[in-house]
Amino acid sequence: MKEYIGYSIAPGLIAGNVTLVEWDIYKVSKGHIKASEVEEHIKSFQNAVTLSISEIDLLLTYLETRAREERNILQSHQEILKDKILIEDVAIIIREEMKPADRAVQEYFNRMIDHLSDLDDVVLSQRKEDFEDIKMRIIRNMHHQDIHIKDFVKENKVVVLPEIIPSLVLSIKDSHPLAVIVEKGSPHSHSAIIAKSIGIPVIFNIENALKEFKENDPVIVYGTEGKVILEPDDKHIKEYEALKKSAKKLFKEKIALLKTPTLTKDKTKIELMVNIEFPEDCEIPEVQYIDGVGLFRTEFLYFMENSFPSAENQSVVYKQVIENLPKGKPVYVRTFDVGGDKLQREFGLHKEVNPNLGCRGIRFLLKYKEIFRQQIRGILMASAYGNLKIMLPMIASIKEIIQSCELIEEEKALLRKKKVAFNDKIEVGIMIEIPSSAILADLFAKHADFFSIGTNDLTQYVLAADRNNEALADEFTYFDPAVIELIRKTIKAGKKHNIDVTLCGEMASDPIAVPLLLGLGLRSFSVNISGIIHVKKILSRFTIAELENFYKKHQSNSQEEMQIAYKRLIKK
């Protein structure tokens, strides 16, 4: 038995066997190039940078609801990639030193890293890690390699790594390890920030782990304490079993709460659903015992393979979600919300100065109808097995709903002709996330089977405040009176036309905002997995009349006064 102490990055307690991962992520070219090859190598480098920027755009979509820090890290990587100095200096190394493009990139970033190595500063240490990540990404794209951690690790093992960079942390979830142990790494690093949210124990700075651990060695990982026990003795095994027993008791109490109906204090039934990113998310206990999936993001289907899958392959994924849920639970499938800047290389789109106001969401799908048709067909095919609903993103006009519904009807006709089963009465609804659809919700409701309010985009479009811009963090708030009024208007229109209205943005998971939304008339919430228990408890504390009166009393308040009032309310 031997005890190791490192930095606690993500909590949890697990026992298992280790798998050792020592990789050589990439190799760079040796020697020199000919003068006639210089421009070709510069072009290869520039294309790799462009592709790297597009990859990060797609990752940002994939990380739509993750912590702000994760998105900020990736956006800082984009800024480095877009820096003209990077482009110019690497081109100079290629042109003047006659070095291959991949080697020029390696040398450029190594010089930057060496320059920072002697400086003892947390921020500069993070920047070194960023440079390593960006270097790897550019070289990988020059070599047309697609590297994920799942290529190296084994499922249901405690993974031991020499070190890790942010972009590889993002792939950990797909490989399903029990825990992650890293030999080197700072608790303040960008990798650590991202690793906090992957849902398994993670410990950094377990020195000499790759030398002292052997393949399949048994370990106990105490994620909360940053402790690893190698080849545990009877004493530690008993301690582990006692802790697991205690955790099991708490788990049973949580399940008992989840099994109870979601009711307000005056017994009003509230629909509580969940936002998911992967089919496997439905296997999590919190998801099993609530009312369904209010938002299934499908962008990962493109992200995983860097191409849009066929209708048949998509159908398998949608069917998997249905099968992972109790029978009859609804699944709101949001069609691809991707756009120009993310896919400009593949589709030859012009680079957009502001992609959030460009060819994204439904605009992209109606422009590239075959991609849209494949997804519609996949959803329809899977609808024969359960309660799927089609949710259209970024709807700005009634015309877009009509055009989308026409394509859906055409795909239904094709499936009928081929005698393929599907739900002919599948519901088609829209995301309310663009001000035009909220302002005219009364008209849009005549063309939709349901509304789902996306407060993240709605807030940024109403306030003209980029939700990813740290400098505007204080201005970006869904407590702004204009945002609240559009939410109220949407809920009212839904009730008038007897269609369901759900809210699936970050606001639904905010305990301060939940009482406000109930007071506005919302009766359906779709929250992040981590927020289910907390939101369920908040919902049970108040009567509807109490919250409606509270909103009326404070509806003329400023944004700051409104937030303070609701903070005080939930602290009572």
Secondary structure, DSSP 8 states (H G I E B T S, - for coil): -EEEE-EEEE--EEEEEEEE----------S---GGGHHHHHHHHHHHHHHHHHHHHHHHHHTTTS-HHHHHHHHHHHHHHT-HHHHHHHHHHHHHH---HHHHHHHHHHHHHHHHHT---HHHHHHHHHHHHHHHHHHHHHTT----GGGT--TTSEEEES---HHHHTTHHHH--SEEEESS--TTSHHHHHHTTSSS-EEE--TTHHHH--TT-EEEEETTTTEEEES--HHHHHHHHHHHHHHHHHHHHHHHHHHS--B-TT--B-EEEEEESSGGGGGSHHHHTSS-EEEEE-THHHHHHTS---HHHHHHHHHHHHHTS-TT--EEEE----BHHHHHHHHT----S-GGGSSBTHHHHHHSHHHHHHHHHHHHHHGGGS-EEEEE-S---HHHHHHHHHHHHHHHHHHHHTT----TT--EEEEE-SHHHHHTHHHHGGG-SEEEE-HHHHHHHHHT--TT-GGGTTT--TTSHHHHHHHHHHHHHHHHTT-EEEE-SGGGG-TTHHHHHHHHT--EEEEEGGGHHHHHHHHTT--HHHHHHHHHHHTTS-HHHHHHHHHHHHH-
